[in-house]
Amino acid sequence: MKLINKRIIFMLLALSFMLSCQDSFLDRPSQSGTSTDNFYQTKEDLRLATAALYGGKPWWQYNQSYLELGDILSGDLIAQWWAEAVQLNTFTVSGSNGILSSAWTGLYNTVGHSNATINAILEKTPASVSDVDKNAALGEAKFIRAVSYYHLAMLWQDVPIIEDNRKLVTSPLVNRNTVEDVYKFIVSDLTFASEHLPTSDTPGRVTTWSAQGMLAKVYLTMAGLGHADGSRDQALLDKAKLYAQNVCTKSGLTLLPNYDNLFKTQYNDNVESLFALQWTATSGWGIGNQLLTHSPSDALNPGKTGAWTPYPPTYDLFELYVEKDSVRRKATFMLPGDHYAELNRAEGGYTASGSSMKKHIIGNELDNNTPSMTFLGSIEHNYILRLADVYLIYAEAILGNSASTADADALFYFNKVRTRAGVDVVTSLNTDVILKERRIELACEGQFWYDLVRLSYYNPTKAISMLSNQKRVLFDYDKVTKVATPKDPFAAISPATESTFKLGLPSSEIIANPKLAQPPVPYY
């Protein structure tokens, strides 16, 4: 049984509207209290409240920028005809860029939803609800708040920490807080979640392993912060290693055997999924998973429409895949001549005529046995964290400050990822090998930009070099000879610098809150 079925989704949407921020960072949760006094009375009420945080309106706006910031900005994908996405591809991002605004607003909407849920649980839950159930619900909400702040910190570094949006009624203008304190806040939330979430739950719900996996990623990131000399904080690397090791060795979780199945909806919330956004079929704007708008053809979509902005891979991404790595390549992006029997099955499948992203392209309503699905409401539960990611984090934490490692545990879990893909195992690891593997394994999952930012914390020269040497261009592909020929850039690409890894704040937010333009202040 899936965590969020169709009946529950509509209840959750109503609840999330009641509890939420609206469409702006400075908007406050509703003060009407229409039903909060009668809610949060049972464990089931708490479960319903936290389920509302997993998708729909809270995450919609961030999901609209998930690929643009994670994969276009990083050099994996291209959107040639969308001016704001072209800015990401060419490092010419302006403060009025709508993708940035969508991510900022969306992540703070999710923070606001989480805050409202946390505060309502603390204030409204009676003693008849056990501390175990109450803390588990708080753990879910704090986990999701922490994930939101993690993305805010990785994109903008110094950002405001908000724990109670009701305070914005009397003090709507807030300062940014230092990135060090933002990460400290994230760790606090995730630590609470790791201590109070169960070891297993209904598929789709986060568990202690979800929280410990995120803690490993956060500590690995923090280890490089302020260490531009190339040497990371060993104590923080050790913590990353510890939490990743717990997930790898104690959770009992395993990789899904077939990589290709990770991105088919019948495998939503599979054993490898540690946190995925939950979506239901909808035709409504602003509440559904709209990644089907990136289909390469209307023929693949519900209603045979909505393929607005297909995303082809860059030549740089294409070059990473050796011929033997065909399983991951074909599951990640299409090349001319590729046939996908699972797409448009009623008409014999789909054969690609051009290069385009494949992940998130799940087919039409018949392919997914969901008559109500539209291109505005894909039922794919897209990953934010999965087990393969944690395996690679574990290997990197073991590598730490060494130039290379042949550590048995690092190689064991690293090679699990490669073996599943059908490629040869490696006998030694270094930073380049790990970064390349992460990029291939997680391409088109909104991850690579964050990997580059993490690298830029402790080795900005290397991070800049990686961006500067990318072939961020389209290519022609001959399906007979299997030869790809890169094209010229369609727009001038500005040189990458250290500041490239810290996005500018949306202009509209600075106008609304001039304090955001001031230097960040401590939170603790």
MARZAZA-452797 format. One record per residue (C-alpha): residue number from 1; x, y, z; residue in three letters. Coordinates in steps of 0.25 Angstrom, whole numbers. Last residue first. Example, Ala and Ser with C-alpha at 12.3 -4.5 7.8 and 13.67 -1.06 7.14 Angstrom:
REM MARZAZA-452797
- num_X_Y_Z_residuo
- 2_55_-4_29_ser
- 1_49_-18_31_ala
This chain:
REM MARZAZA-452797
- num_X_Y_Z_residuo
- 524_91_124_72_tyr
- 523_85_130_60_tyr
- 522_98_138_56_pro
- 521_96_150_46_val
- 520_97_151_31_pro
- 519_102_164_25_pro
- 518_90_173_20_gln
- 517_83_170_6_ala
- 516_73_161_13_leu
- 515_69_173_22_lys
- 514_63_180_10_pro
- 513_51_170_11_asn
- 512_41_172_0_ala
- 511_51_178_-9_ile
- 510_61_168_-6_ile
- 509_51_157_-8_glu
- 508_47_162_-22_ser
- 507_62_163_-26_ser
- 506_64_148_-24_pro
- 505_76_145_-16_leu
- 504_89_143_-24_gly
- 503_94_129_-25_leu
- 502_107_124_-18_lys
- 501_115_114_-26_phe
- 500_117_124_-37_thr
- 499_124_133_-27_ser
- 498_137_124_-28_glu
- 497_137_127_-43_thr
- 496_132_121_-55_ala
- 495_135_128_-68_pro
- 494_122_133_-76_ser
- 493_116_124_-86_ile
- 492_113_131_-99_ala
- 491_100_125_-105_ala
- 490_96_114_-115_phe
- 489_110_107_-112_pro
- 488_115_100_-124_asp
- 487_111_86_-127_lys
- 486_117_73_-122_pro
- 485_117_61_-131_thr
- 484_113_48_-126_ala
- 483_116_35_-133_val
- 482_108_23_-131_lys
- 481_111_19_-146_thr
- 480_96_15_-149_val
- 479_89_24_-138_lys
- 478_97_36_-143_asp
- 477_96_46_-131_tyr
- 476_97_62_-133_asp
- 475_101_69_-120_phe
- 474_97_80_-111_leu
- 473_107_88_-103_val
- 472_112_90_-89_arg
- 471_125_84_-92_lys
- 470_131_85_-78_gln
- 469_145_90_-76_asn
- 468_141_103_-68_ser
- 467_131_95_-59_leu
- 466_142_85_-55_met
- 465_152_96_-53_ser
- 464_144_104_-44_ile
- 463_141_92_-35_ala
- 462_156_89_-35_lys
- 461_160_103_-31_thr
- 460_149_104_-21_pro
- 459_154_92_-13_asn
- 458_148_92_1_tyr
- 457_135_98_-1_tyr
- 456_135_97_-16_ser
- 455_134_82_-15_leu
- 454_121_83_-7_arg
- 453_116_93_-18_val
- 452_120_83_-29_leu
- 451_112_72_-22_asp
- 450_100_81_-20_tyr
- 449_100_84_-35_trp
- 448_101_69_-38_phe
- 447_88_65_-30_gln
- 446_75_69_-37_gly
- 445_72_54_-41_glu
- 444_75_56_-56_cys
- 443_89_49_-54_ala
- 442_90_42_-41_leu
- 441_98_29_-45_glu
- 440_106_37_-55_ile
- 439_109_49_-47_arg
- 438_112_41_-34_arg
- 437_121_32_-42_glu
- 436_129_43_-48_lys
- 435_130_50_-34_leu
- 434_135_37_-28_ile
- 433_146_34_-38_val
- 432_150_49_-38_asp
- 431_151_49_-23_thr
- 430_160_36_-22_asn
- 429_156_21_-21_leu
- 428_164_9_-24_ser
- 427_160_-5_-29_thr
- 426_149_-2_-38_val
- 425_137_-12_-42_val
- 424_133_-13_-57_asp
- 423_120_-8_-61_val
- 422_106_-16_-61_gly
- 421_99_-4_-54_ala
- 420_96_-13_-42_arg
- 419_111_-16_-41_thr
- 418_114_-1_-42_arg
- 417_106_3_-30_val
- 416_110_-9_-22_lys
- 415_125_-5_-26_asn
- 414_124_7_-17_phe
- 413_118_-1_-5_tyr
- 412_130_-11_-6_phe
- 411_141_-2_-10_leu
- 410_138_7_2_ala
- 409_137_-5_11_asp
- 408_150_-11_6_ala
- 407_158_2_7_asp
- 406_166_4_-6_ala
- 405_168_18_-4_thr
- 404_173_31_-11_ser
- 403_178_45_-9_ala
- 402_174_44_6_ser
- 401_166_55_12_asn
- 400_153_47_13_gly
- 399_153_34_5_leu
- 398_144_28_16_ile
- 397_135_39_15_ala
- 396_135_38_0_glu
- 395_132_23_0_ala
- 394_120_25_10_tyr
- 393_115_37_2_ile
- 392_115_27_-10_leu
- 391_107_17_-2_tyr
- 390_98_28_3_val
- 389_94_32_-12_asp
- 388_91_17_-15_ala
- 387_81_17_-4_leu
- 386_73_28_-9_arg
- 385_70_43_-6_leu
- 384_62_54_-12_ile
- 383_55_43_-21_tyr
- 382_43_46_-30_asn
- 381_30_39_-27_his
- 380_25_38_-41_glu
- 379_10_40_-42_ile
- 378_11_51_-52_ser
- 377_0_62_-50_gly
- 376_1_74_-59_leu
- 375_3_64_-71_phe
- 374_-10_58_-67_thr
- 373_-13_45_-59_met
- 372_-28_42_-57_ser
- 371_-28_29_-65_pro
- 370_-17_23_-56_thr
- 369_-12_10_-62_asn
- 368_2_16_-63_asn
- 367_4_13_-78_asp
- 366_-11_16_-80_leu
- 365_-9_30_-74_glu
- 364_3_33_-82_asn
- 363_18_31_-81_gly
- 362_28_31_-70_ile
- 361_37_42_-74_ile
- 360_43_45_-61_his
- 359_57_40_-65_lys
- 358_58_40_-80_lys
- 357_64_53_-83_met
- 356_65_56_-98_ser
- 355_74_53_-111_ser
- 354_66_52_-124_gly
- 353_57_42_-132_ser
- 352_54_33_-120_ala
- 351_46_21_-122_thr
- 350_33_19_-114_tyr
- 349_25_7_-111_gly
- 348_15_-1_-120_gly
- 347_4_9_-120_glu
- 346_-3_4_-108_ala
- 345_10_4_-101_arg
- 344_12_19_-102_asn
- 343_25_17_-93_leu
- 342_28_4_-87_glu
- 341_34_-2_-100_ala
- 340_45_9_-100_tyr
- 339_53_9_-113_his
- 338_66_16_-115_asp
- 337_68_20_-129_gly
- 336_72_34_-127_pro
- 335_78_36_-112_leu
- 334_70_36_-100_met
- 333_74_40_-86_phe
- 332_75_34_-72_thr
- 331_70_20_-73_ala
- 330_77_18_-86_lys
- 329_90_23_-80_arg
- 328_89_15_-67_arg
- 327_87_2_-75_val
- 326_97_5_-86_ser
- 325_109_6_-77_asp
- 324_116_-4_-85_lys
- 323_118_7_-96_glu
- 322_125_16_-87_val
- 321_116_28_-82_tyr
- 320_123_40_-78_leu
- 319_123_46_-92_glu
- 318_108_48_-92_phe
- 317_109_57_-80_leu
- 316_119_67_-86_asp
- 315_111_66_-99_tyr
- 314_100_72_-91_thr
- 313_87_64_-89_pro
- 312_74_69_-96_pro
- 311_63_75_-88_tyr
- 310_49_75_-94_pro
- 309_41_88_-91_thr
- 308_26_88_-94_trp
- 307_22_74_-95_ala
- 306_8_77_-90_gly
- 305_-1_69_-100_thr
- 304_-5_55_-104_lys
- 303_-16_54_-94_gly
- 302_-6_48_-84_pro
- 301_8_49_-90_asn
- 300_17_41_-99_leu
- 299_11_46_-112_ala
- 298_13_60_-107_asp
- 297_28_57_-110_ser
- 296_41_60_-103_pro
- 295_35_60_-89_ser
- 294_40_71_-81_his
- 293_25_75_-77_thr
- 292_24_62_-71_leu
- 291_32_68_-59_leu
- 290_19_74_-55_gln
- 289_17_67_-41_asn
- 288_4_73_-36_gly
- 287_-1_84_-27_ile
- 286_1_97_-34_gly
- 285_-8_95_-46_trp
- 284_-19_85_-45_gly
- 283_-21_73_-54_ser
- 282_-17_63_-44_thr
- 281_-11_49_-42_ala
- 280_-4_48_-29_thr
- 279_10_52_-24_trp
- 278_20_48_-13_gln
- 277_33_54_-12_leu
- 276_44_43_-10_ala
- 275_52_40_3_phe
- 274_60_28_6_leu
- 273_56_20_-7_ser
- 272_64_8_-9_glu
- 271_53_-2_-4_val
- 270_43_4_-14_asn
- 269_35_16_-11_asp
- 268_30_16_-26_asn
- 267_33_3_-33_tyr
- 266_21_3_-41_gln
- 265_24_17_-45_thr
- 264_36_13_-53_lys
- 263_49_21_-51_phe
- 262_56_11_-41_leu
- 261_52_0_-51_asn
- 260_64_4_-60_asp
- 259_74_1_-49_tyr
- 258_69_-13_-47_asn
- 257_73_-20_-34_pro
- 256_67_-9_-25_leu
- 255_78_-6_-16_leu
- 254_77_-12_-2_thr
- 253_72_-8_12_leu
- 252_75_-16_24_gly
- 251_77_-3_32_ser
- 250_90_-7_40_lys
- 249_101_-8_30_thr
- 248_99_3_19_cys
- 247_90_12_27_val
- 246_99_11_40_asn
- 245_112_13_31_gln
- 244_106_26_25_ala
- 243_104_31_39_tyr
- 242_118_28_44_leu
- 241_125_32_31_lys
- 240_118_46_32_ala
- 239_122_47_46_lys
- 238_136_43_43_asp
- 237_137_54_32_leu
- 236_132_64_42_leu
- 235_144_60_51_ala
- 234_153_61_39_gln
- 233_150_75_35_asp
- 232_153_75_21_arg
- 231_167_79_14_ser
- 230_167_86_1_gly
- 229_172_99_5_asp
- 228_158_105_3_ala
- 227_154_99_17_his
- 226_142_109_21_gly
- 225_132_98_19_leu
- 224_138_85_15_gly
- 223_134_76_26_ala
- 222_120_83_25_met
- 221_117_76_12_thr
- 220_121_62_18_leu
- 219_113_65_30_tyr
- 218_101_69_22_val
- 217_101_56_14_lys
- 216_103_47_26_ala
- 215_92_54_33_leu
- 214_83_52_21_met
- 213_86_37_21_gly
- 212_83_37_36_gln
- 211_70_44_34_ala
- 210_65_34_24_ser
- 209_71_22_32_trp
- 208_62_27_44_thr
- 207_50_26_35_thr
- 206_43_34_25_val
- 205_29_30_20_arg
- 204_28_26_5_gly
- 203_26_11_8_pro
- 202_19_10_22_thr
- 201_29_10_33_asp
- 200_42_4_37_ser
- 199_54_8_47_thr
- 198_44_17_54_pro
- 197_47_32_55_leu
- 196_51_38_68_his
- 195_66_38_69_glu
- 194_69_40_54_ser
- 193_58_51_54_ala
- 192_64_59_66_phe
- 191_78_58_59_thr
- 190_72_63_46_leu
- 189_66_75_53_asp
- 188_79_78_60_ser
- 187_88_76_48_val
- 186_79_85_40_ile
- 185_81_96_50_phe
- 184_96_95_51_lys
- 183_96_95_36_tyr
- 182_88_109_36_val
- 181_98_113_47_asp
- 180_110_111_39_glu
- 179_103_118_27_val
- 178_101_130_35_thr
- 177_87_136_37_asn
- 176_80_145_27_arg
- 175_72_156_34_asn
- 174_57_157_36_val
- 173_46_167_32_leu
- 172_32_162_36_pro
- 171_33_165_51_ser
- 170_19_166_56_thr
- 169_12_156_47_val
- 168_26_149_44_leu
- 167_25_143_58_lys
- 166_14_134_53_arg
- 165_25_127_43_asn
- 164_31_120_55_asp
- 163_44_114_53_glu
- 162_50_123_42_ile
- 161_65_122_39_ile
- 160_68_133_29_pro
- 159_79_130_18_val
- 158_94_130_17_asp
- 157_98_119_7_gln
- 156_90_122_-5_trp
- 155_88_109_-13_leu
- 154_94_99_-3_met
- 153_88_106_9_ala
- 152_74_107_3_leu
- 151_75_92_-1_his
- 150_79_88_13_tyr
- 149_68_97_19_tyr
- 148_58_89_11_ser
- 147_64_76_15_val
- 146_64_80_30_ala
- 145_49_85_29_arg
- 144_46_71_23_ile
- 143_53_64_35_phe
- 142_47_73_45_lys
- 141_33_70_40_ala
- 140_36_55_40_glu
- 139_43_55_54_gly
- 138_31_63_60_leu
- 137_22_52_56_ala
- 136_31_42_62_ala
- 135_32_50_74_asn
- 134_17_50_76_lys
- 133_16_35_74_asp
- 132_27_32_84_val
- 131_22_42_94_asp
- 130_8_35_94_ser
- 129_-4_43_90_val
- 128_-14_43_102_ser
- 127_-5_55_107_ala
- 126_-12_64_97_pro
- 125_-6_69_84_thr
- 124_-9_84_81_lys
- 123_3_92_85_glu
- 122_15_83_81_leu
- 121_7_77_69_ile
- 120_2_90_65_ala
- 119_17_96_65_asn
- 118_23_85_57_ile
- 117_12_85_47_thr
- 116_12_100_45_ala
- 115_28_100_44_asn
- 114_27_89_34_ser
- 113_17_96_25_his
- 112_26_109_26_gly
- 111_39_101_23_val
- 110_32_96_11_thr
- 109_27_110_7_asn
- 108_42_114_9_tyr
- 107_46_104_-1_leu
- 106_36_108_-11_gly
- 105_39_122_-10_thr
- 104_54_121_-12_trp
- 103_53_110_-23_ala
- 102_42_118_-30_ser
- 101_50_131_-29_ser
- 100_62_124_-34_leu
- 99_55_119_-46_ile
- 98_48_132_-49_gly
- 97_61_139_-51_asn
- 96_60_154_-46_ser
- 95_73_154_-39_gly
- 94_80_151_-52_ser
- 93_87_138_-55_val
- 92_98_139_-66_thr
- 91_105_126_-63_phe
- 90_103_121_-77_thr
- 89_94_108_-75_asn
- 88_87_115_-63_leu
- 87_84_128_-72_gln
- 86_79_118_-83_val
- 85_69_113_-72_ala
- 84_63_127_-71_glu
- 83_63_129_-86_ala
- 82_55_116_-89_trp
- 81_58_112_-103_trp
- 80_71_104_-101_gln
- 79_68_96_-89_ala
- 78_81_88_-87_ile
- 77_84_77_-77_leu
- 76_96_72_-70_asp
- 75_104_84_-68_gly
- 74_102_87_-53_ser
- 73_93_99_-55_leu
- 72_84_90_-64_ile
- 71_85_78_-55_asp
- 70_82_82_-40_gly
- 69_77_96_-42_leu
- 68_68_93_-55_glu
- 67_64_79_-50_leu
- 66_58_83_-37_tyr
- 65_53_97_-41_ser
- 64_38_93_-43_gln
- 63_40_83_-31_asn
- 62_43_95_-23_tyr
- 61_30_101_-26_gln
- 60_22_88_-24_trp
- 59_28_84_-10_trp
- 58_18_90_-1_pro
- 57_6_89_-11_lys
- 56_6_75_-14_gly
- 55_17_66_-7_gly
- 54_22_60_6_tyr
- 53_18_70_16_leu
- 52_3_66_16_ala
- 51_7_53_21_ala
- 50_11_60_34_thr
- 49_-3_65_37_ala
- 48_-9_51_34_leu
- 47_0_44_43_arg
- 46_-3_54_54_leu
- 45_-18_52_52_asp
- 44_-16_37_53_glu
- 43_-8_38_66_lys
- 42_-19_45_72_thr
- 41_-24_59_76_gln
- 40_-16_67_66_tyr
- 39_-29_73_60_phe
- 38_-40_79_68_asn
- 37_-33_92_72_asp
- 36_-27_92_58_thr
- 35_-40_93_51_ser
- 34_-42_107_46_thr
- 33_-30_113_53_gly
- 32_-32_125_45_ser
- 31_-18_130_46_gln
- 30_-14_124_33_ser
- 29_1_122_31_pro
- 28_9_135_28_arg
- 27_14_141_15_asp
- 26_28_146_15_leu
- 25_34_135_7_phe
- 24_23_136_-3_ser
- 23_12_127_-9_asp
- 22_4_123_3_gln
- 21_10_119_16_cys
- 20_2_107_20_ser
- 19_-6_101_31_leu
- 18_-20_102_25_met
- 17_-15_100_11_phe
- 16_-8_88_15_ser
- 15_-20_82_22_leu
- 14_-28_83_9_ala
- 13_-17_77_1_leu
- 12_-16_66_11_leu
- 11_-31_62_10_met
- 10_-29_62_-5_phe
- 9_-17_53_-4_ile
- 8_-24_43_5_ile
- 7_-34_39_-5_arg
- 6_-23_37_-16_lys
- 5_-14_29_-8_asn
- 4_-2_35_0_ile
- 3_7_25_7_leu
- 2_6_14_-4_lys
- 1_0_0_0_met
